[in-house]
Amino acid sequence: MTGRWLVVMAKRPRAFAVKSRLAAEIGATEAIRFYRTNLARLMRALAGDARWTTVLAVTPDPAVTDRALPAGLARIGQGAGDLGARMQRIMETMPPGPVVIIGSDIPGVRPAHIDVAFRLLGRHDAVFGPAADGGYWLVGLRRRPMVPRIFDGVRWSSEHALADTQANCTGLSIGLVASLTDIDTGEDWRAWRRQS
C-alpha cells in the first residue's frame, strides 16, 4: 500500500529525559508540562487527518508501550544512533509513499503545514520546514526512486543543521514550507507563552 506518512518524533515524557536545555532554564516540572501538553495537542490536531497516516516514533525504543504517550495511533521505535541515523532509519523503513518527519516541540504546527509539505513532495524530492535557529522543524522525502542519504555529517543542535542537510541534497529538488519555532530554550518558551 502506498500512502502519505507523517512521523512525529517523540521521547518518553519523563523529567530530565526531555527538553533538558529548556528544563535548565524554566525548571523540570514546567518543561515536562510543556512537552506533554504540546505532544497531546499536536496529536489531536494531526493524527485524525485522513490525508495522511500519523505514526509516533519513540525513543528509547522500550517507551513504545509507555502509557504517558498519546494513545490510539501506531508507534515505532526510533532505534539507536544520533538524530540523523534515527531519521534515516525512519525514511528507509516506512512503507511506500512520501514521508514527512516533524518534532514534538513545535506549538505552531497546523494541518495546513503538513498538507503543504506533502503537496510539495508531489513535485520535489525533499521538503524542509526551516526553524528560526538555523535548524528545521520538518523534513520530508518523496523516497522515489530511492531513499537518499541526506542526514550524514549534519551538525545537529546548531545553526548549521538546515544548511548541512540541504548540502547533502545535491541533485535533489527542494521545497520549503513555512518557518516555525521549536521550543528549546527559556527565551523560546517565554515568547511562545506571550503569544498563547
Secondary structure by P-SEA (a helix, b strand, c coil): cbbbbbbbbbccccccccaaaaaacccaaaaaaaaaaaaaaaaaaccccccbbbbbbbccccccccccccccbbbbbbccccaaaaaaaaaacccccbbbbbccccccccaaaaaaaaaaaacccbbbbccccccccbbbbccccccccccccccccccaaaaaaaaacccbbbbbcbbbbccccaaaaaaaaaac
